[in-house]
Amino acid sequence: MKIFSRLCFTIAFLVFCAFPGFSQKAWQDETIKFYDGLPSDIIIKTDTDSKGFLYISTQKGLSRYDGYHIINHPKIQSPVYSFFIRKDKFYIHDAATGLFVMNGFDHQIKIIARNNYQDIDPDNDHFNNLFVDHKNRVWCSDFNCIKYFSEDSVPTQKFRIHSNNKSESEQIVFMEPIPGQIWAFTKKGLFVWDEKTKQLKPHPNDLIGRESYQTAFQLDASNVLMVTSSGKIGQFNIGENQFSAWAEIPENEPIIGAGKYYDGKKPVFFVYSNQKIFTANDSKTSWRILYKIEKSQINEVHTDSLSRMLWIASTKGLIKLSPIDAITNVEFPQKSEMHNPAVSIAQDAEKAIWISDKNNSVWRYDSDKRWKQFKIPVAINTVTAFKTHIFVASDKGLFDIQKESVSKIKLKLPETATIRKCILTSKDELWLLCAGIPIQRFHWPDLAKIDRTFANDPLYWTANSWNDIIENTDGKIWIAGWAPKNYGMQYHDAAKDKFIDIADLAFNKERDKFFGDYNNRIALAGHNGLLFSGYGGFNRVEGNGNISKKIDINNYPIANGRIEGIAQDHSGNVVFATADGLHIYSTANDKIIRISQIDGLPSDDLIYGFKKLADGTFAIGTDNGFTIVDIKKLLDPKGGHKLELCSIKIDGNLRNIHGKNIELSEDENDLVLNFSTLSFTDKQKIFYRYQFKGDNHWNNLGNNPELSLNHIAPGNYDLIVQAGNHLGQWHSKPLEFNIVAHPPFYKSNWFYILIGILLIAIVILINRYLLLRQRKEADYQQKLKEAEMLTLRTQMNPHFMFNTLNSINSFIIENKREAASGYLTTFSKLMRSILDFSKEEFISLDDEIKTLGLYLELEAVRLEHSFDYTIKVDKDLKDEIIRIPPLILQPFVENSIWHGLRHKQEQGNLFVHFSKISDQYLKIRIEDDGIGRKAAGEMKKNQTHHKSYGIDITIQRLEMLDPKNSVQIIDLTNAQGNSLGTAVEIILTL
């Protein structure tokens, strides 16, 4: 009896050890209904095109879905019974029209065959179970027949399979497993149409040809999955003409369809009834329920090969089953009734995963997904893998698992030693981190104890609590824990044989660099760096002990401050587990995201085992198992590498999409663009932004894949739209298109050209008119100018002669004959000059100076030489022939003499200076040191002499000759404000 019991136990143990692991893909379901934009909740069928758009047939027409928006076809609004997409061409059978084809969702409808409801034939308004072969023949069925059409509506053959069936149009599955052969799986059997004979006959293999079929599915180029009406499921090999049975569906569920999806690169086959979806295991010996629908019915299940979604057409909406490829939950083969998390995880050289649980079992999960349990009757703390050894640290010593057996390593240890963790160093030393005592060290593999004592004070081991130990890439040993009087991050100084706290290092004196003082775990972080996690955050520490980064709960959105497992992924992101979800810190963008049960994790409590695996994924301990998380897949949603323009609205109206060029007419100025990655994943994980070419600034749209451009100015715009993930990593393939906004006619180039021509014509005509008028006015102005100049000169000459004659009269009265004779001679010369020059518009500068000299000589004699005068001409003027208006200086000189110098008690001076400012201007300065204008003005009040018009006339002459001519009168004063005389500056345009 004992032998029999042991034999039964042995058999059970072997079976149990060989039992495959319960590894399953996580799925999320989401129902899309009428209130989300569908025209009806009764979904008949779905399919996808080559870009990844999903098309949905309902009781109220055909719709397109991009993951955000549903567009209902404006012309197909009656029940769509069947449709088929081949090379992005749509073949559709609806209740209103019949059978028709479209070259795209937004293209015109081309009718192949119309419904005929006016006769008694029930077959000519049915085109069910559509299928299109490689020559674009459209296969379908009705109540009694199988038939096909060509796109040009050429009459076709009909093959009767029922004698007179008017009760129902059955489901028939068409496929073309061999080019030129169409297989039709029907209730009456499997029929084959051959292109050579143009005949439809039962399949020659009687085993499968006479069966009644519910559905079928082409697994690959050589095999077809068949489901019979009696519930048998099998695989038929076309080349070998052999049938092999699969396991039957539990509870004899009536199967209505089949398909496959990919779990990584491995195909997974499924069948479905009106209520459940079943998947087969690798050996096809069992089925499990993938999904069960509640309170509705499955009409069809479609697999999207691009997004890897399963789309369920049901009677209460469209159900999206999303595979969570990035998260795989693995359960222990023996589930514990109590809470039994995986508390420690390791991986050996053969990539087998080792787990220790709370129930003190060690499990091995190999690459073939098979489990083996090792029961060790001690309290297990950690399991670690070094080379070919699996070390189990416990409160009763260190155990080694090799070749399917467990053995306790004989070590010289204190009896109360509780080993928390061990490492096998690069120097072949075995270090044991123990609770409350110093680290125990042994030579490997002889296990001779290293008797050296650490230089740290004995209180160092009892007052502090050490949680983790690791060897860095440079061979330095680090420990982490809680040190009440320090910060708990320490490394071993081999020369001193002492552990040094990095808080004592010079570059870590700023205590704000530390996230906290309680450390839980350590991990390597590339380039000889380390990561320390604990309560409140984590630090990155360089190999020399310098803290280079602090991440804490005060400055980052970390859901829970208890951080346990931590590691760096292949992209440099830091992955860490907390008591409230998995977190990922992007070093490139300085951002943190959280992964939780919403994303497929079985639990948010992740304070147990944690291990970065060889393939870059992460194994995280959960209750009764562990979870494998692929961070790369989590951060890069499926299909996120592409972006498609989904719809265009111009001034509120949908516009067909033709390429990437968008044109707005002169009356259109509002544009709305909708786009999508067509990944159909969590919308909160995908972000969008846009910019116009030439701009350096990106405009963020957040999670909203819609761009509204209002009041677009006429022009040509190159637009770029880009998608990225929630860590700010933007995909390299953006969506680019060109927008051309045509201006209204009054803003177009032709309008501007016409306006320009008209303006030029008007300008030419006006210019011609003005030119003629200007010529007439110029002639008139010239004559008027000559008359005015002549008048001014005639005014000037009497004025000057009157003053001169007064001077001669004074000499005669005073009986100065010789003076009067000489004066009269000089006067005659002056008069001759005046008579000669008064006829001229311009005279030479020399003539003007000579005339001025004659006048000054007369005035000096008249006033008994009470003043001296000087005329200075710059050297650069003497060799030039300069012409100026005649007699323009005499009035100003006269004014200086008679109002400035004549009343001066002492000898006066008059200075006339001719200089050249530039090639265009001549400057004449007349300066006296007389009594000044203010004193002369006071004296004028008591005099009754007539007013002199000489200066005013001269200024008018100069302005009339050229507006650029100017006259400036300057009062000369000293520092005390006393008058020093008067100066006149005349600027003449040459």
Secondary structure, 3 states (H helix, E strand, C coil): CHHHHHHHHHHHHHHHHCCECEEEEEEEEEEECHHHCCCCCCEEEEEECCCCCEEEEECCEEEEECCCCEEECCCCCCCEEEEEEECCEEEEEECCCEEEEECCCCCCEEEEEECCCCCCCCCCCCCEEEEECCCCCEEEECCCEEEEECCCCCCCCEEECCCCCCCCCCCCEEEEEECCEEEEEECCEEEEEECCCCEEEECCCHHHHCCCEEEEEECCCCEEEEEECCCCEEEEECCCCEEEECCCCHHHCCCCEEEEEEECCEEEEEEECCCEEEEECCCCCCEEEEEECCCCCEEEEEECCCCCCEEEEECCEEEEEEEEEEEEEEECCCCCCCCCEEEEEEECCCCCEEEEECCCEEEEECCCCEEEEEECCCCEEEEEEECCEEEEEECCEEEEEECCEEEECCCCCCCCCCEEEEEECCCCEEEEEECCCCCEEEECCCCCECCCCCCCCCHHHHHCEEEEEEECCCCCEEEEEECCCCCCEEEEECCCCEEEEHHHCHHHCCHHHCCCCEEEEEEECCCCCEEEEEECEEEEECCCCCEEEEEECCCCCCCCCEEEEEEECCCCCEEEEECCEEEEEECCCCEEEEECHHHCCCCCCCCCCEEECCCCCEEEEEECEEEEECHHHHHCCCCCCCCEEEEEEECCEEECCCCCEEEECCCCCCEEEEEECCCCCCHHHEEEEEEECCCCCCEEEECCCEEEECCCCCEEEEEEEEEEECCCCECCCCEEEEEEECCCHHHCHHHHHHHHHHHHHHHHHHHHHHHHHHHHHHHHHHHHHHHHHHHHHHHHHHHHHHHHHHHHHHHHHCCCHHHHHHHHHHHHHHHHHHHHHCCCCCEEHHHHHHHHHHHHHHHHHHCCCCEEEEEEECHHHHCCCCEECCCCCHHHHHHHHHHHHCCCCCCEEEEEEEEECCCCEEEEEEEECCCHHHHHHHHHCCCCCCCCCHHHHHHHHHHHHCCCCEEEEEEEECCCCCEEEEEEEEEEEC
